[in-house]
């Protein structure tokens, strides 16, 4: 046997796929990471490239994952926690779980059911769904499948008149939370996605946009339902903090700013009237900062205080990692790629299995560390590189 063949067989033996049955179902997956190779196998190159890659050299994409190891958990024993309570209060309402589905664009590129499959899974598992502006299905139909209006993620149109039209439509659909994404206003260099897209020889009307310009893909976006009656030109690079105040005057929805990466901007968000912030680098798909979001989280929470809602997303793959973020002060943790892997591999059952795995891991960690409810998280449960945070 050649050394190359031995190395290949060793790789196969170490792969999560090797542990799955010949015809696996969603329930056969033991970790959310089991879904990643299944999704890659199911998707064409352009779709996989758009969903799986970052910007520039993908350093920030990897930093989100690497940063999870910067924090350690202080496990406690004989703590008497049997059934931890995952519910939490936010914006005058009690939510069932601190794990939510972050906005992911154009989900029919990953499965025919798209956002409706995600919505049905969210309804079944009592999970908050955040819907992208570049959704494959309109907010009204997603709300019907979800059983209630989703949170709405907004890519702001270029003109204020179109912004008003979009916000009024979302509010009329019953949405109560608006998350304005502010981390791609200046564009992004999705180089790896473009390279993979060039290997895809299909005529691909459904391929998600990828490129270097914030507004690239506007022609393709015109076919998306939330751009009906709009130009599909979005992400005004000239927007500044006064736009936060204008949005607050425009709508009664709670306003989150998504894409906060520094303490200074979190303070400005609070001062200009935002109702909360999401620490996010767009899954490593905005600016190549090289900083993982869980590393950024403590400085943001310290700057605005525990009474101001701080959410986080970016690189979370384990319930124990969600435990770390909640201990550091996050009110809730968003996942994106993991549930899309589940969607691509199995549709709605895959999405449901992803959330089941993460919840089970989170509950187990809470039991082993003596955390009876989400409201009882504190930094006493974590260390940063071996020291108190």
C-alpha angles and dihedrals in degrees: 000000000000121000090242091056091047090052091049093051090047089053092051092049091053094047119104087230090066090065094053126091119256092261102026125191127207090264091060091067112100099187133027086241088066087071096057099075090041091054092047090052092049098049133072117241098261093051094044091046094052094049101039106042138075134204134289105348095349090248095137091046088058093039091063089060098038092052091063088073091056089076127063130195123237102218117203127203136221090016098146098228112147108157112020116206111236096185120112138181122242133157093358095307138093114237123200100228139019089222115087137177109253119217114276120180129238099000094180084073086070102037135000091244091055116166091356091062089049091048093052090050091048090051092048092050100035094242127153111245120206111202123213123230086231091058121150090223129046121256092246094059092042089053090054092051092044094047091232136038114285126230106267125228112205131207098194116237116239095248125055091226090061091044090056091049093051095045092049090051092050092047091048088055088061100254112158100186126055118190111194111203108219103167099084100045090111096047132254138243104232092178100155092049091051092050092051090045090058089061090058107092097185125110093248118192090162097049109121116244118262129177148097102284124082090224098042113126094036091127091054092043092060087079092056114101098235090059094058107136091008132101092238089229105136146165106055107212089200093064115120139176092289087070089067090059091046091053092049090054091046100055144029091214117112108259122223122182109219118202103043111156104165140051091236094058092045089056091048090050090055093044092051094052107265114153093218144334137239115219100219143140093195091263090302090309101111120055122355094241096148090223125123116225095233088057089053095045099081095053091050094048091047091050098051102027132236094282092066111077114247119182126181140201136173130101102358111152104150136052088232089059090051087051089057093051093048090049089052091056107271112148092207139356125227126212125197119159095038096061091041089054087054091047093050093048101042112356118229095353089056092053091048092050092052093055091043091055095047093046092049091050092047093049092048091051091048090052093050094048100043100249108145097182143005089256090063098060116121139157091264086085097060142052128200111223088336097310134098113272 
